[in-house]
Amino acid sequence: MIYGSRVIPEQFVMIQFRNVNILLNGFTLEKVNFRVPSGTYAVLMGRTGCGKTTILEAACGLRPIAAGQVYLMDREVTMLPPGRRNLGLVPQDGALFSTMTVEEHLGFALRVLKRPKQDIKNRANELAGLLGIDHLMHRRPLGLSGGERQRVAIGRALAAKPDVLCLDEPLSALDEQTHTEMTQLLRRVHQETGVTVLHITHNRHEARALAKLLIVIKDGKVLEGDHARLLMADLDNEM
């Protein structure tokens, strides 16, 4: 398994929000509660502007919360900075560095952690193979297609083998064919790595294709599992 030899019990709760309140410029989310078991591909969806990215940022430590607790790997991380949460984040636009090659992006997190050069090279090659970007290793972001850029961003986020991979609408800017290809890639990456995923989207087809656990925000309330699926028909009409 490319993700490593660590074994985490299947029912281990990897992400948990307990009565979380988030205040942002007059926008409020109150009593947010949900749980994501280890190894689960969770999709958080809802209408544009409903607070999906805000919840993702709170999980990553990029957004302060007004009340409640955030747990990762069964430990409270509410007050921990992003660098101590062991999460990999893919922003909506990928946020690639224009001066770095693809290989340098794939090794970036490990260089920050001061890993041996050969380990960094081996990991970059491993990820390039998984993501189908071996032929791009010496290219820079300028000139890469949208799908290629997202593959690089996903690889960079996976490099240090995070506990959770957070994806903020990673497929929203892609054409239909590339969107389908990337959906298949994300499914395969999840199967081969076993990483827990929290994927943000407003696309119901994307959610249906990927979600093992569905979480829906509607009217400021967060519902998960069977309750969330009951809302899918309503979301089909509204989105």
Buried (B, 14 or more C-beta within 10 A) or exposed (E): EBBEEEEBEEEEBBBBBBEBBBBBEEEEBBBBBBBBBBBBBBBBBBBEEBBBBBBBBBBBBBBEBEEBBBBBBEEEBBEBEBEEBBBBBBBBBBEBEEEBBBBBBBBBBBEEEEBEEEEBBBBBBBBBEBBBBEEBBEBBBEEBEBBBBBBBBBBBBBBBBBBBBBBBBBBBBBEEEBBBBBBEBBEEBBEEBBBBBBBBBBBBEBBEBBBEBBBBBBEBBBBBEEEBBEBBEEBEEEE
